[in-house]
Amino acid sequence: MRMAMDAGMVYIDTSRGYADSEIKVGKSLKDGYRDKAILSTKWSPWNLKVQDDDDTSADCTYKRIIESMERLDVEYLDFYQIWSINNSEHYAQATKSGGMLDGIRRAVDEGLVGHIGFTTHDTPENISRYLDEADWCEAILCTHNIMDQTYSPVLAKAHRKGIATIVMNPIAGGMLAEDSSLLSQAVRETLGGDDVVEAGHRYLHGNSDVDTILCGISKKSDVASTLANYRKPALTQEQRKAIEQAMAGLSSGQQGFCTGCGYCLPCPQGINIPAMMQVVYHDKILQVPRRAGALYRWAINPASGEPSGPPADCARCGECEKRCTRHLKITEEMEYLARKYGKH
């Protein structure tokens, strides 16, 4: 952490919901390092109930802010974000009178929090509406990388409004760091090199709508490699378009695979077939098994929503295959996943 801050990587993102992250970050901020950092943390009751009676009230939110400050052992937070506004209901609960936003505003008025923002995985259309309404929002955090440009319009709009834009998953949840010959070939054919992570960083570096990225750090070399990539020239507009087109050509639909249309549903065994077919796509086609495993675990044990039944529960009834517009061999793929993951 201190190596990163000494090198200028000063925006630190943590959360009450990230196990003991706040406590570890707090330790790294001793000995004068708090003055170097732009510190942000976040919470929401739909992502984590610290106590059973946690809710979206201002009082509960204020209590969680104080708790985070105690865990971080700091006297103020530069940013506090509403964690994962992922649908209109979340937004309404957070911004209603006496809701989460009012609790954060109280902390701002008391000098405990400098700026307010939110993180999101909602639809671009919904987020665009929030940005029009949320005169309180000073920062937004969403996904953006060479594999996923879903939120490009959101970043552009936020940038025009003077709202800070922060990107999560800059290397697609670690996917760009996997040894995929398909991804390496796409980068080689468009940019001339075959370092996919470098391409991902240079792609973001060249986007004027992106203010900063969240770099997942697990070892010192992650700091050094990220900084080295950002010291290289950003991709030109022509290169950006070329790599976007190349990655779009690797999409599930363009590869003749599952498009996620959902016509295969419902499954009588409760299997989220489109989600599981995405696991197969990442495993077999993109050749990124670690990312495939992460997607599998997310589908089986989602942070919110109904979990998928395991592919091992597939009864081979064949109803999904009758409805599949691409005539995919879904039962065979469920058997493949069952062999690889079992019931876990």
N, C-alpha and C positions, 0 to 999 in steps of 0.2 A: 504493500500500500504506500509506504513512504517513498520507495523507489519510483512509483508512478507519480506521486505528487511532486517529487523533486524534479521530475522530467517534464512537468507541466500538465499532467492528466489530473485536473483538479475538480472536475464535477463528479461527485460521489453519490451514487444512487443506492439506497438500501430500503428496508421495510420492516415494520413490526412483524410481518409474516414470514420473513426469511430466517427462520430458526434463530441462531445467536449472532446473526450478521451485525445488528446494531451494536452489540457489545464489542465485537472484534473491531468494527470500524472506530468505535469510541476510543479503544486502546491505541489505535494507529494515529489518532488525532492529538495525542499528548505531545509534550515537548515542543510546542510552538506550531505544530502542523495544522491545528484548527484554523489558524489565520490563512493558510494556503488553500484550504478546501472550500468548494461550493457544495454545501451539504444538503441533500434532499432525502426525505423519507416519506412514507405513505402508509395508508391503512384504509380498509373499508370493512364493514361487518359482513357483507356478503362473501368476502374472500376469507376472512378470519374472525371468528368470535373468540376473543380472549377470555371473556366471561359469558356465561349462557344468556345473560340479559342484555348483551351488547346490541345496540340498534343504531339507526341513522340520525339520532338526535344530536343537537349541538353540544349538550353536556357530555355525552359519551365520547364524541369526537375530541373534544377538548381534553378529556381524561386520557385518551390514547396519545394525544400529542405530548402531554406532560410525561407520560410513561416512556415514550420514545426518547425524549430528551434525557430522562434519567438513565435509560439504558445506554445511550450514546455519551452520557456524562458531559453534556454541552449546555451552554446558557442560551443558545438560540439556534434556529434552523434557517438556512437560507431559503429553502423551498419546502413546502408541505403539499403533497398531492393526494387527491381523492383517487384511490387505487381501483383501477379497472371499471370505469364507467362503460359497460359493455352493452347496454340497451337503454331505451327511453325510460324505463322504470327506474333504473339506477340513477339516471340523470335527475329525474323528478324527485326522488327521495333525497338525493344529495343537496339539491338546491332549494327545496321548499323552505318556507319560513320556519325557523327553529330547527333546521336540519344541519347536515354536516358542514356545509359552507359557512353557516353562522358560527359554528364552533371554531373553525379555522380563522374566521375574521376576528373573533375574540382574541385568539392568540396573536394575530397580527397587531391588533390595537394595543396589546400588552408588550409588544416588542419581542415576542418569542419566535415569531415566524416572519420572514422577509417577503416571500412571494408565494402565490397560490397557483396550483395547476391541477391537471388530472392526467391519468394514463388511460388507455383505451384499446379495445379490440372490436369496437362497434363498427357498424357499416359506415363507409365514407359519407353517405348521404346524411345519416344521423349526426355524425361528428360535425359536418359542415353547418348544420342547423345549430348545434351547441355553440360553435364558434361565433355565430351571429348573435346569440343570446347572452353568452357568458362574458360580460364586460369585466368580470373579476379574474378571468383566466390569463395568467402571465406565462404559462408554459404548458406544452402538451408533449406526451410521450407515446409513440406508436411504433409499429414495426415498419422497416423499410430496408431492402437489400436488393442485390442484383437478381435474386430469384422471386422477389415479391415487391411489386410496385403498387399494390392495392391503394396505399394511402398517399400516393404522390399528390393528388389534388388537395388533400387535407394539409399536407406540409406546405404546399404553395399558398394556400389561403391563409394559414396561420402566419406564414412569413410576411405576407402582404399586410396583415393586421398588426405586425410587430410583436407577435406572440412567439416566445422561444420554442424552437423545435428540437426535440431530443429523440434520437432513433435507438430503439432496442433491436436485438437480433441482427446486428450489422453483418455477421457472417452466417445468417440463417440458422441460428440456434446451434452453431458448430458444424452445420452440414458442409459448408465450404471448406472446412479443414479436413474433411474425410478424403480418403484416397480413392476418388471416383474418376475412372478413366473417361467417363462421359462428360463430366464437368470440365476436366482438364482439356479435353479435346475442344469443347466449345470456346474456352478462353484462348487456347492456342490458335484456333482458326480466326478469331476476331481481333485479338490483341497481340498475337505473336509469341507470348510467353505461356507458361502453363501453371503459374502460381495462382490458384483460384482465390486464396485469401487475400493476396495482394490486389488482385483485380477487384474484389469486393470492397476493400478499403479505398482504393483509388476511385472507384465508382461513386462512393458516398462523398469523398473529398471534393469531387467536382460538382456536387449539387449545392447550389447557393441557397436552397430552401432548407438545408440541414445545418443547424447550429452546432450540434455536438452528437457524439455517439456514446453508447454504453458499451465499453469493452469488457467482456467477461474475463476476469483474471484468475487463473489458478496456479500460475507459476511465473517467475520473473521473466522468462523468455517471452511470455505473452505481452508484457509491457514493451520489451525491446522490439519485437517484431511489428507490433501495431505502430509504434512511433516511426520505425524504419519505413513502413509502407506509406505513412502520411507525409514523409519527407520527399517521397517520389512525386513526380508530376501527376496532377489530377488527370483523369480521363477527359479527352476533348468531347465536345457534343457529339461528334461523329462516332467516336469510340463508344460513348454511352449508348447511343441508339443501336449500334451494332451488337453490343453485348446484351442489351435488352431483348433484341430480336432473337438472338441465339438462345437465350434462356427461355424465352416464350415458346420457342420451338421444342423445348424439352418438357413442356407442361404435360400433365397427364392426358388431357384431351388430344393434344397434338401428337402424342405418342400412340394414339389409338387405344387408350386405356380409359379407366373410369373417369367421368367428368363430374361426378358428384351430383348428378341430377336428382337422385333420390327415388326414381321410379321403382327401384328394387324393394323399397320399404312399404309397409312394415315387415320386419322379420318376426315370425312367430316365436323365435327364441330370444328376441330382444337384442340381436346383434346389430350394431350400427355399421351396416355393410359399406356405405361410402367411406366412413372413417377407416375401416379396416382395409379397404382397397387402396387407400392412400398409403397405408403402412406397406402394402405389397409393392406399390409403385416406387416408394423411396428405397425399399430393400432390393428389389429385383432390377428395376429400370435405371434409377439414378445411382444405384450402388453406394448408398450411404446408410449402412446398417445401424449406426449409432442413432442417427436421426429417426430412422424407422422405429427403433425401440422406444425412443422418447414419445413418438406419436402414439404408439401402441399403449404405453403406460397412461398417457393422457386420456385416451379414449376409454380405457377400462376404469380409471379412477380420476374423472374430471374434477377440477376445483369447484365447478358448479354445473348444474344440469344433471340429466340422467346418464349414468354410466352405461357403456355398451356391454352386452353379454360377451363372454369370450368365444372366439371362433371354434373352440373345442366343443361348444354346445350345438354347433350346426347339425341339424337333423337330415340334411341332404334332401329336403323336400322338393327343391328345384323351382319353387315359386318365384324366387328372385331372378333366376335366369330366364324365366318366361317373360318377365317384365323388363329385363335389361335391354335398352335400345342399342347397345353395342355387342350384344350376344356374348358377353364375357363368361368365362368358366368360373363363376363365383365359388361354387362348392369346392372346386379344386384348390382355389386360393385360400379358402377358409381352412382346408386340410393342411396346406402348407404352413399357415400361421399357427395352427394348433400344434403341429410338430415342433415348430420353432419356439413357441412361447408357452405351450401347455394351457393351463387354466389361469395363469397369473397375469 
